[in-house]
Structure formats: structure tokens, C-alpha cells
Amino acid sequence: MTSGTFVGSALDSVPGGVVSLSSDLRILSANKEMAALVARPVDDFVGALLDTLLSAPSRILFQTHVYPALEADGRVEEVFLTLASATGETVPVLFNATRSSRAVGSTYDALIVRIRARSLWEADLLAATRSLERERTASQRLAAELAATAEDLAARYAEEQRAREFRDAFVGVISHELRTPITTIYGMSHLLAERHGSMDPDVTRDHLRDIEAEADRLRRLTEDLLVLSRAEGGRLVVSSDPVAIAHVVHAAVESERTRSPAHEFVVTAPPRLPVVLGEELYVEQVVRNYLSNAAKYTPPRTTIRVDLTTEDDGVAVRVTDEGAGLSDESPERLFDLFYRAPHVIGRMPGAGIGLFVCRELIEAMGGRVWAGPATPETGGAEFGFWLPVTTENDVD
């Protein structure tokens, strides 16, 4: 390879950007189409890190999800990113990469394809991106017309930038989380419609269970997204009603027991618990998120415990499991939006939204959340929350 191009320009006819990357994702070589995508000569970016060619939101997605998955699995497929063109425009693309063993260390070969006419979900993503750009332009025009101090203008601009980067990163992350259940539901439904008459009954039941599980996953994701959209928009409002928390926890455990029959669920609580303040629907959503998270990261035939206790003028709910436990990183980070522990990226599905939603809901109800290791005897992890009690009489 010479001057950052492939020998003989053999790949210049490929209708997409082709780049060779070092183990730390520095660009070793690229074809002419890659240069066209970013409107820069190849020699300008050979030797630079790949993420320097990405927009700010896509750099966040690349560094927190794509690169760790590529290191773990040696490949990623059809990741939605936006390139930062030298003209100032953003170019929506699909990123694919695989690890290849070469004479000197491990490298990656990547194919970057401009999105044109794709499936419906991709068209929706592009429409959302255009809508967000129009919204950003309108916000900037409004800010320019306001008679405000320089400090106020800077604060507004910083908030708009943060919100725009959140929305763009959100679109990229959620596109992946929606694809798997939608593909499974569509594929299994189509298969059953075409061949149900000739299929073995056990196979049919397995497919129906898969459809039910993925539909439930979509439902839970939708519930979390509704809370997330309200929280980010400053519109998350919860009630302060009396909640019989023991009844809510038992109902959530019975529901999760049906979905995760391979686990044993044990609930312990005093005979009488004080009534807490909150909104029953949201308290149940938090408990279900904790339980499904424990079931996902815990081996079959292990026990998931839910312990309710009174403490500090409130009620604490602790969900503990017998899984691998938490990494050495700060447990508080697990509740950050889009954060996923490095050792689970590429191994377990997830968008890093559920625990963030739990924290937002509990804090909106005047409570607090936490995470940490479980007991030394069982290992595993503990996720908990606390809600204040009312001044009303205790209930069973």
C-alpha cells in the first residue's frame, strides 16, 4: 500500500467506503469512495483514528458501544453512524467491520455504506434525524432573536448541544434494540403462517414462546422509552399516592416467575409494612426492571431474592441474585443513561436504559436507588431502592 490507497486501486470501484484499520482503529488505508464520503483527500485522514471522521453523537456511540463490541466479538454489522464531512454536512452510513489476522498484529477491514433506500425503520431514522436538524435550526434562530446576556446565551447553546447529542445517540442505540425483537416477531410469524399445518406441535410452541418473549421485550422497552422521553424533556411527573408496596412486589414477582421459570424467586417481608408514597404503576415498573435484569445476568437454577424491610422512615426493596456480580467500576455508573458494563457488551442484549429509568422514577417519588455486591456467601449483585412512608395506618 502506498500513499494511503489500496494497491492498484482495486477497491476504488466498490460502491462504499473501504478502510483498513490498525488494532487501535487508526486508518491504515482507504479507497476513493471513503474520501468522497467525508469530502477529504485520503492522505488527509490516513493515520488518524477512525472516530475523528464521525459526528460528535456518533463518536459517543462508537466509543461506548461499537468499539467495545468490535474488540469483544471481532466484528460488528450494520451499525448506524453519521460521518462528519469536510463540507460541514453529516453523512448517514452503515458501518460493518471484521477482524483479520495479518503479518503484523491484528487489523480490521471495514465497509462503510451510504444509506439510501433501506427498510422502513432506517427510513424512519433518517426522517427523525432530519426532524432533529430542523428543530436545532429553529432553536438556534430563536436564541439569536432573544435579548439575553452572553452568559444566558452560552448556557442555552450548551443545553441545546447536549440535548441534540442525546437525541442522535438515542436514535443510534435504540435502532439496534428494536431490530432484534421486530425481526424475530416478523420472521417467526411468517414461518408459522406458511408452515403451521406441517410443523411439529413442540416446534410451534417454541416459536410462539419466542414471539411472546420478544413482544414482551418490546413492551418493556416502550414503557422505559416513555419515561425516558418525559425525563429528558423535563415532563416526568409522578403521583404521591399511598402504595401497598408488598402487594406490588408480589404481583411483579409472580409475573416474572412465569417469564423466567428456570429461576427460583423468593420474597421475604415483615407481616405488616407501612404504606409508601409513590405511583403504583411506576413502582411496579421499577421492580419488574430489577427482576428481569437479575434473571438476564443470573445462571438458570439459581435463586433471585426480594427482601422488603422498614428503615429510615421508609421501606427498602432489595433484589439480590447469584450471578457473576458487578465489575470493579463504580456501581453508580450502572444507573447512567446508555451505560453498560464493559464485560457484558456484545454478550447480552440491552441499551443501558432500564436502570436509568429506575433511578429517574424512584427519585421523582422522593426515594433513592443503589447497586452493590450481594452477600459474600452467595456472590452476585444487589440492586435496591427506598421510598418514604406515608403518615397513614399500616396495611398488610
ChimeraX attribute file (.defattr): number of C-alpha atoms within 10 A of each C-alpha:
attribute: neighborCount
match mode: 1-to-1
recipient: residues
	/A:1	11
	/A:2	9
	/A:3	12
	/A:4	20
	/A:5	22
	/A:6	19
	/A:7	12
	/A:8	9
	/A:9	12
	/A:10	10
	/A:11	18
	/A:12	17
	/A:13	11
	/A:14	14
	/A:15	14
	/A:16	20
	/A:17	24
	/A:18	25
	/A:19	26
	/A:20	23
	/A:21	26
	/A:22	19
	/A:23	14
	/A:24	13
	/A:25	17
	/A:26	20
	/A:27	23
	/A:28	24
	/A:29	24
	/A:30	28
	/A:31	23
	/A:32	22
	/A:33	22
	/A:34	24
	/A:35	18
	/A:36	15
	/A:37	22
	/A:38	22
	/A:39	15
	/A:40	15
	/A:41	14
	/A:42	21
	/A:43	14
	/A:44	10
	/A:45	20
	/A:46	20
	/A:47	16
	/A:48	15
	/A:49	16
	/A:50	19
	/A:51	19
	/A:52	13
	/A:53	18
	/A:54	21
	/A:55	21
	/A:56	19
	/A:57	21
	/A:58	23
	/A:59	21
	/A:60	18
	/A:61	20
	/A:62	22
	/A:63	12
	/A:64	17
	/A:65	19
	/A:66	23
	/A:67	19
	/A:68	17
	/A:69	20
	/A:70	20
	/A:71	16
	/A:72	16
	/A:73	14
	/A:74	15
	/A:75	19
	/A:76	19
	/A:77	14
	/A:78	14
	/A:79	19
	/A:80	24
	/A:81	27
	/A:82	24
	/A:83	23
	/A:84	21
	/A:85	18
	/A:86	13
	/A:87	9
	/A:88	11
	/A:89	13
	/A:90	16
	/A:91	16
	/A:92	22
	/A:93	21
	/A:94	16
	/A:95	19
	/A:96	18
	/A:97	21
	/A:98	17
	/A:99	19
	/A:100	15
	/A:101	9
	/A:102	9
	/A:103	6
	/A:104	7
	/A:105	9
	/A:106	13
	/A:107	22
	/A:108	23
	/A:109	20
	/A:110	20
	/A:111	20
	/A:112	24
	/A:113	21
	/A:114	19
	/A:115	16
	/A:116	11
	/A:117	8
	/A:118	9
	/A:119	8
	/A:120	9
	/A:121	12
	/A:122	15
	/A:123	14
	/A:124	14
	/A:125	18
	/A:126	16
	/A:127	12
	/A:128	15
	/A:129	17
	/A:130	12
	/A:131	12
	/A:132	15
	/A:133	14
	/A:134	12
	/A:135	13
	/A:136	16
	/A:137	12
	/A:138	12
	/A:139	14
	/A:140	15
	/A:141	11
	/A:142	10
	/A:143	16
	/A:144	11
	/A:145	8
	/A:146	9
	/A:147	9
	/A:148	11
	/A:149	9
	/A:150	9
	/A:151	9
	/A:152	12
	/A:153	16
	/A:154	13
	/A:155	12
	/A:156	15
	/A:157	15
	/A:158	12
	/A:159	12
	/A:160	15
	/A:161	15
	/A:162	12
	/A:163	15
	/A:164	19
	/A:165	18
	/A:166	17
	/A:167	18
	/A:168	23
	/A:169	21
	/A:170	17
	/A:171	19
	/A:172	20
	/A:173	22
	/A:174	18
	/A:175	17
	/A:176	16
	/A:177	16
	/A:178	16
	/A:179	11
	/A:180	14
	/A:181	20
	/A:182	15
	/A:183	12
	/A:184	17
	/A:185	19
	/A:186	12
	/A:187	14
	/A:188	18
	/A:189	15
	/A:190	12
	/A:191	14
	/A:192	16
	/A:193	10
	/A:194	11
	/A:195	11
	/A:196	14
	/A:197	10
	/A:198	9
	/A:199	13
	/A:200	10
	/A:201	11
	/A:202	9
	/A:203	12
	/A:204	18
	/A:205	12
	/A:206	12
	/A:207	19
	/A:208	16
	/A:209	13
	/A:210	16
	/A:211	20
	/A:212	15
	/A:213	16
	/A:214	19
	/A:215	16
	/A:216	14
	/A:217	15
	/A:218	17
	/A:219	12
	/A:220	15
	/A:221	18
	/A:222	13
	/A:223	15
	/A:224	20
	/A:225	16
	/A:226	12
	/A:227	22
	/A:228	22
	/A:229	13
	/A:230	12
	/A:231	16
	/A:232	13
	/A:233	10
	/A:234	9
	/A:235	11
	/A:236	15
	/A:237	13
	/A:238	16
	/A:239	13
	/A:240	15
	/A:241	14
	/A:242	17
	/A:243	20
	/A:244	18
	/A:245	25
	/A:246	23
	/A:247	13
	/A:248	17
	/A:249	21
	/A:250	17
	/A:251	15
	/A:252	18
	/A:253	23
	/A:254	12
	/A:255	13
	/A:256	19
	/A:257	17
	/A:258	10
	/A:259	16
	/A:260	16
	/A:261	12
	/A:262	14
	/A:263	19
	/A:264	14
	/A:265	19
	/A:266	13
	/A:267	15
	/A:268	13
	/A:269	13
	/A:270	12
	/A:271	8
	/A:272	11
	/A:273	20
	/A:274	25
	/A:275	24
	/A:276	25
	/A:277	24
	/A:278	26
	/A:279	19
	/A:280	19
	/A:281	12
	/A:282	19
	/A:283	22
	/A:284	19
	/A:285	20
	/A:286	23
	/A:287	26
	/A:288	22
	/A:289	19
	/A:290	22
	/A:291	25
	/A:292	17
	/A:293	17
	/A:294	24
	/A:295	26
	/A:296	13
	/A:297	17
	/A:298	20
	/A:299	15
	/A:300	15
	/A:301	11
	/A:302	15
	/A:303	20
	/A:304	22
	/A:305	20
	/A:306	24
	/A:307	17
	/A:308	22
	/A:309	15
	/A:310	18
	/A:311	12
	/A:312	10
	/A:313	13
	/A:314	18
	/A:315	22
	/A:316	20
	/A:317	22
	/A:318	21
	/A:319	23
	/A:320	27
	/A:321	28
	/A:322	24
	/A:323	21
	/A:324	13
	/A:325	18
	/A:326	19
	/A:327	14
	/A:328	7
	/A:329	10
	/A:330	10
	/A:331	16
	/A:332	11
	/A:333	15
	/A:334	20
	/A:335	21
	/A:336	16
	/A:337	17
	/A:338	23
	/A:339	18
	/A:340	19
	/A:341	15
	/A:342	15
	/A:343	13
	/A:344	15
	/A:345	22
	/A:346	18
	/A:347	11
	/A:348	11
	/A:349	12
	/A:350	19
	/A:351	19
	/A:352	18
	/A:353	23
	/A:354	28
	/A:355	23
	/A:356	19
	/A:357	25
	/A:358	27
	/A:359	19
	/A:360	20
	/A:361	26
	/A:362	21
	/A:363	15
	/A:364	18
	/A:365	23
	/A:366	14
	/A:367	19
	/A:368	18
	/A:369	21
	/A:370	15
	/A:371	20
	/A:372	17
	/A:373	18
	/A:374	20
	/A:375	13
	/A:376	7
	/A:377	7
	/A:378	14
	/A:379	16
	/A:380	21
	/A:381	22
	/A:382	23
	/A:383	23
	/A:384	21
	/A:385	23
	/A:386	25
	/A:387	26
	/A:388	21
	/A:389	21
	/A:390	18
	/A:391	11
	/A:392	10
	/A:393	8
	/A:394	13
	/A:395	13
	/A:396	12
